[in-house]
């Protein structure tokens, strides 16, 4: 016997004063100040445009808020809302269903980007990361390999969680997946009303150009989601918006990660490594990258640069005088003057490879002029 679905419905006039905060091809998004939930700090309302509303299966859409209320535990529902702008209730008026309310995008998933016109706030779409390092630097985005691997692990973990509860994303693209690096790397799914839940879609399944599965494969399945995970990983690590070739991965990519990306993009759908396997491989990649970073930092601190000693320059004598004569003239025994490298067996080796030399000068004496007696020497 099937458990009846709890229908979560809110009247449009109960949302409060609607303030437009954005719009897209399907609808307009407003703030919904009167709507509260224990799972999110703020809620927004997406109202479908007339041409879109005609294509929507509102019965299928109603299964999304029912998942939160009827199927998930509190902690599971809390996690779902923390990683996705998930539909939490259908909004209706006298004419029928108009849209739905969902969590507002958390503040950490916005980013300040450097542009030709100055800094500008924008949603932190993954598309900003799929670029060469020089482009990232120009836009003020600072990200290292460990953070890239961490973002991919969060994405893989999110997919595994959704798949476990009968949800397939379908249209995965770098425009409907957001990221943050602070306080730690995390991802956030948007456009969730296009996802498929329990093999039913509220909207016709579509794909973003350049992010489609190979021809003939079914859309919005765990296998299509996994393929796009591989595509996102490749393009994030390669810094390329369009590549599909695993050979474009950077040489420093860990071997296991390189292999799982290659297998995901080249194997038949049923033989693709699922997101759970990705989480394991990416965990090792994160540890390796963090270890390498700490080792490099420790080496830089433990090997301070020592400047070479300032050399003492002496004038060369115009003529060499026998040390025996010099000693006899000064009353000081002749000394053996020589230079010894600090790199020699008895010298102290400099930590930065500089060669310091100890030098001593031989005092130059004028040559006796004819007629002078030895006494004057």
Protein Blocks (a to p, Z undefined) as FASTA:
>chain_A
ZZddddddddfklnopaddfbdcfkbccdddfkbccfkbfbdcdddddfklmmmpcfklm
mmmmmmmmmmpcfklmmmmmmmoccdfbdcddfkbcfbdcdddddfklgccdddfkbpcd
ddddfklmmccfklmmmnopacdfklmmmmmmmmmmmmmmmmmnopaekjacfklcccdf
bfbdcdddehklmpceehiafbdcdddehiaccehiaehifklmmmmmmmmmmmmmnopa
kbcbfklpcfklcfklmmmmmmmmmmcfklpccfklmmmmmmmmmmmmmmmmmmmmmmmm
mmccddddddddddddfbdcdfklmmmmnopacdddddddfkbmkbccdfklpacddddd
ddddddddehiafklZZ
